[in-house]
Amino acid sequence: MTSDKHDTRAGPGDAGYADRPVKRPQSPADRKRGRSATKLFTWLLGVGVAVVLVLTVAAMI
């Protein structure tokens, strides 16, 4: 394949390395907030499962 004057290449900002997200450093406060959110989600999920079980048992009676 030959290259001519109409051949174009991706430059900076054209889905290249510069467009990739940079991971932010995490502080202990960020980790604590994440653990709190995970605990809350787990607790709410457990309550939801318990409610479904109670309603299922109540519907059978």
Contacts in CASP RR format, 6 or more apart in sequence:
PFRMAT RR
TARGET T0000
AUTHOR 0000-0000-0000
METHOD contacts of the structure
MODEL  1
MTSDKHDTRAGPGDAGYADRPVKRPQSPADRKRGRSATKLFTWLLGVGVA
VVLVLTVAAMI
10 16 0 8 1.000
12 18 0 8 1.000
13 19 0 8 1.000
END
